[in-house]
Amino acid sequence: MTVRYAEPGSSFWPVLWAPGFALLGAGVEALSGSVHFLGWALAALVLAGVWALWVAARRRLRSVSLTDEVLRLGEEELPVADIAAVEEDEPEAAKVLGGGWTTPKGTGAVPLRLRDGKVVLAWARRPDALATALRALLAT
């Protein structure tokens, strides 16, 4: 299975903010005297856990993947065989793939005409790259 386009949704680097903030807090506390290392370690673990959940959710809900068989947007999959063409103009009203009411913030729409005549909106942070990959795949 060849991956023709992919966006992970998020990287895991935000999880590293937690130890950074804990070190910063411990450094500020060191200026006033003793440092509560256990408290800062627990704060780092709790913050890292929260951010790890946030990253995991973004990777599940905001990832985009195009293979020879399937276009996956978030948790929704659309078989490539169901796509007739990539449209140029975005329609006024069309279903957004991936489960949202609108395209996610920071993404652009890629209108797709399906074989049954409906137009739906795919989305990506680099919509031109996704549209190019889809056109190349549909041309084969």
Steps between C-alpha positions, in 0.01 A plus 500: 500500500661823382438814706462786254429775752508513880460750782539367854262748667758588767851414605589384850731795579231688704531225763851634565351830617413337834856427617605839364238683706586290805869584465414866459281489812769318698754759386281789616437320829876445544543877504292515819671215684412131504353318200216247530634247250220246557233766440663617178548141381131426564400823324713400200338154490146638524561765233674246274201267539251774409700606197552138394121456496464822299762386247342154470158655435639732233685213334175302489262779397719729286720258307471467121616203297463415132591155372420327173180362655375749759491868597486523880411831666491472878293193576312496168615295203395555140591237240696657214278303261206719612676824392425616147695828491663778697296816452649846456236709676376442852119468511293711739364195683667163510560229756838528670680167525649401833200558721503877553256773403777703339854435386738498797673827589825543311395278211375569149216331317542262206162452326447147366229387258393147582382242247139546619518873409528640854773747588677461835784691661827339591751712692871528566756746633647496148184473287684555170732206574205274587312609185809433287545154653131420447508615137810291433337196661175544308690535172654154540 
